[in-house]
């Protein structure tokens, strides 16, 4: 019963290279039950067990265990490993049809598909951690995740390449690993079944492969060769070797862009936002009269989709000429109707327009600040917060009216129902949430005169902020 070779060195090396989290299991069929007593540290357990429980006790407890037919809960496990016959209620499909398949005929086909170790040759089974050399195994069971199994397969194929074919019967998957390996002598990989997970405590990521002893040595030899060629587990992501500048969030990779937009002169950039029909244009016009030039992203959005510009070409290529008016300009209503109901298409449209809007924004900003390095530039962006662009600006201004007031104003402005207005507003952040991001808020709920007074006060604050930025 002694092992033919020292398995400790082989298995320790394999555990290291594969980073296995549980012991490879030595599996041996015994012709006589008395042979169990010849195995050192053998535990013959009280109570009924399943085969997958025994495997788990070896994998996780590093126990050496054994069993005869009477030690198993029913005929399923011993019937697969040749310790007992399969009862008639199994053979005619009744047993499998109770849970696993629809009809008895399906159950019969299921039962007939299961590979089994021949009946009559063996009286017992022994399992133990191979690393401790409990006995010379008939096969070795290795449990590992898909990436580890991929390495193991490549290692087996490194020399004398052979395409591997694997099977899965669903439930009773131990037959596809253990019995199939026994019958063919070839490595047998399968997905642990429901029983192995519920009773054997296999994890979701586990796969199992049964190998002959010679295949274990072949696998280790191939694994060593692959290791020297850089094929190893854990598998390193290629990104670890690359310049990740473009993959980092803006806070890391875009500092230079923020600095370029904010500039090194005395400019002050104010991002202006609010809800639909909150009065952003009104407040922006009042600030313009105070001397603050405007860059309006709604205007930029129209400029970048003029006929034959890059964004226009991408839009027409993707959405088709159906979105064009007779003069070849975009029919904004048709395009809006398409993207309003389809998030994926809306994101696609944004991927065409936003980069071009950014380019045009920088161009206009540079033009303004070249003429006046001390300008307080207001940049009106309806979706400033939804697009997470607030980091570009020194300060953020929110033009505020209540949600219900916006509904009424939008319905009146666009001649739509209030329900339609609410639906349009639902695509934006609620006004109360926008206010939380604001450095300044102008309440535009009152009269024009009241708003003008608030803008006058705001202008004084902005001039003071600009002085503080300059260190004056």
Order of alpha helices (4+ residues) and beta strands (2+ residues): alpha-beta-beta-alpha-beta-alpha-alpha-alpha-alpha-beta-beta-alpha-alpha-beta-alpha-beta-alpha-alpha-alpha-beta-alpha-beta-alpha-alpha-alpha-alpha-beta-beta-alpha-alpha-alpha-beta-alpha
